[in-house]
Amino acid sequence: MNRHVFGIAGWKNSGKTTLTERLVSEFAARGLRVATVKHAHHGFDIDKPGSDSFRHRAAGATETAVVSARRWALMHELGDEDEPPLEAMLAKLAPADIVLVEGYKKEPHPKIECRGPATGAVPIANRVSSVVAIASHTGTAEEPVPAFSRDDIAGIADFIQQYLGMKRG
């Protein structure tokens, strides 16, 4: 099981994916093996209509694995099943030094709130106790938790490693 799990949460168009991508690059450059979990709120499909694997799923396969010399993917059709909890998805990942979780704002793992241009949305840190830091495009205004500029990727990564008790290599 992966013990070092840290989240990136925020409202739509707040820059979560960009921050996640930049943190993945930073941690990888530090020599860490990084895994990610991305929560999607709507139906999504990583497969293309007409492809062989799409046809397998359309025919009724509940799981379809696509495997090549470079990567593999496993698609699981939920049907009438509930969306699996984050813990179940984390258990399926191969071991990693750190797992970055994009979304899942209400889950209990520690997370940084990504704030974009003012949208009038209530800050997540005001409603979710597992927000332990804030990354904002406007800088580091007075906040109840440590706040970073969204461009301070090294500083955010240092904070995450320290928070999780990870040694800097």
JOQUI-V199382 format. One record per residue. N is the residue number from 1. RES is the residue in three letters. BURIAL is 1 if it has 9 or more other ideal C-beta (glycine too) atoms within 8 Angstrom, else 0. Layout:
n=N res=RES burial=BURIAL
n=N res=RES burial=BURIAL
This chain:
n=1 res=MET burial=0
n=2 res=ASN burial=1
n=3 res=ARG burial=0
n=4 res=HIS burial=1
n=5 res=VAL burial=1
n=6 res=PHE burial=1
n=7 res=GLY burial=1
n=8 res=ILE burial=1
n=9 res=ALA burial=1
n=10 res=GLY burial=1
n=11 res=TRP burial=0
n=12 res=LYS burial=0
n=13 res=ASN burial=0
n=14 res=SER burial=1
n=15 res=GLY burial=1
n=16 res=LYS burial=1
n=17 res=THR burial=0
n=18 res=THR burial=0
n=19 res=LEU burial=1
n=20 res=THR burial=1
n=21 res=GLU burial=0
n=22 res=ARG burial=1
n=23 res=LEU burial=1
n=24 res=VAL burial=1
n=25 res=SER burial=1
n=26 res=GLU burial=1
n=27 res=PHE burial=1
n=28 res=ALA burial=1
n=29 res=ALA burial=0
n=30 res=ARG burial=1
n=31 res=GLY burial=0
n=32 res=LEU burial=1
n=33 res=ARG burial=0
n=34 res=VAL burial=1
n=35 res=ALA burial=1
n=36 res=THR burial=1
n=37 res=VAL burial=1
n=38 res=LYS burial=0
n=39 res=HIS burial=1
n=40 res=ALA burial=0
n=41 res=HIS burial=0
n=42 res=HIS burial=0
n=43 res=GLY burial=0
n=44 res=PHE burial=0
n=45 res=ASP burial=0
n=46 res=ILE burial=0
n=47 res=ASP burial=1
n=48 res=LYS burial=0
n=49 res=PRO burial=0
n=50 res=GLY burial=0
n=51 res=SER burial=0
n=52 res=ASP burial=0
n=53 res=SER burial=1
n=54 res=PHE burial=1
n=55 res=ARG burial=1
n=56 res=HIS burial=1
n=57 res=ARG burial=1
n=58 res=ALA burial=0
n=59 res=ALA burial=0
n=60 res=GLY burial=0
n=61 res=ALA burial=0
n=62 res=THR burial=0
n=63 res=GLU burial=0
n=64 res=THR burial=1
n=65 res=ALA burial=0
n=66 res=VAL burial=1
n=67 res=VAL burial=0
n=68 res=SER burial=0
n=69 res=ALA burial=0
n=70 res=ARG burial=0
n=71 res=ARG burial=0
n=72 res=TRP burial=0
n=73 res=ALA burial=0
n=74 res=LEU burial=0
n=75 res=MET burial=1
n=76 res=HIS burial=0
n=77 res=GLU burial=0
n=78 res=LEU burial=0
n=79 res=GLY burial=0
n=80 res=ASP burial=0
n=81 res=GLU burial=0
n=82 res=ASP burial=0
n=83 res=GLU burial=0
n=84 res=PRO burial=0
n=85 res=PRO burial=0
n=86 res=LEU burial=1
n=87 res=GLU burial=0
n=88 res=ALA burial=0
n=89 res=MET burial=1
n=90 res=LEU burial=1
n=91 res=ALA burial=0
n=92 res=LYS burial=0
n=93 res=LEU burial=1
n=94 res=ALA burial=0
n=95 res=PRO burial=0
n=96 res=ALA burial=1
n=97 res=ASP burial=0
n=98 res=ILE burial=1
n=99 res=VAL burial=1
n=100 res=LEU burial=1
n=101 res=VAL burial=1
n=102 res=GLU burial=1
n=103 res=GLY burial=1
n=104 res=TYR burial=1
n=105 res=LYS burial=1
n=106 res=LYS burial=0
n=107 res=GLU burial=1
n=108 res=PRO burial=0
n=109 res=HIS burial=1
n=110 res=PRO burial=1
n=111 res=LYS burial=1
n=112 res=ILE burial=1
n=113 res=GLU burial=1
n=114 res=CYS burial=1
n=115 res=ARG burial=1
n=116 res=GLY burial=1
n=117 res=PRO burial=0
n=118 res=ALA burial=0
n=119 res=THR burial=0
n=120 res=GLY burial=0
n=121 res=ALA burial=0
n=122 res=VAL burial=0
n=123 res=PRO burial=1
n=124 res=ILE burial=1
n=125 res=ALA burial=1
n=126 res=ASN burial=0
n=127 res=ARG burial=0
n=128 res=VAL burial=1
n=129 res=SER burial=0
n=130 res=SER burial=1
n=131 res=VAL burial=1
n=132 res=VAL burial=1
n=133 res=ALA burial=1
n=134 res=ILE burial=1
n=135 res=ALA burial=1
n=136 res=SER burial=1
n=137 res=HIS burial=1
n=138 res=THR burial=0
n=139 res=GLY burial=0
n=140 res=THR burial=0
n=141 res=ALA burial=0
n=142 res=GLU burial=0
n=143 res=GLU burial=1
n=144 res=PRO burial=0
n=145 res=VAL burial=1
n=146 res=PRO burial=0
n=147 res=ALA burial=1
n=148 res=PHE burial=1
n=149 res=SER burial=1
n=150 res=ARG burial=1
n=151 res=ASP burial=0
n=152 res=ASP burial=1
n=153 res=ILE burial=1
n=154 res=ALA burial=0
n=155 res=GLY burial=1
n=156 res=ILE burial=1
n=157 res=ALA burial=1
n=158 res=ASP burial=1
n=159 res=PHE burial=1
n=160 res=ILE burial=1
n=161 res=GLN burial=1
n=162 res=GLN burial=0
n=163 res=TYR burial=1
n=164 res=LEU burial=1
n=165 res=GLY burial=0
n=166 res=MET burial=1
n=167 res=LYS burial=0
n=168 res=ARG burial=0
n=169 res=GLY burial=0
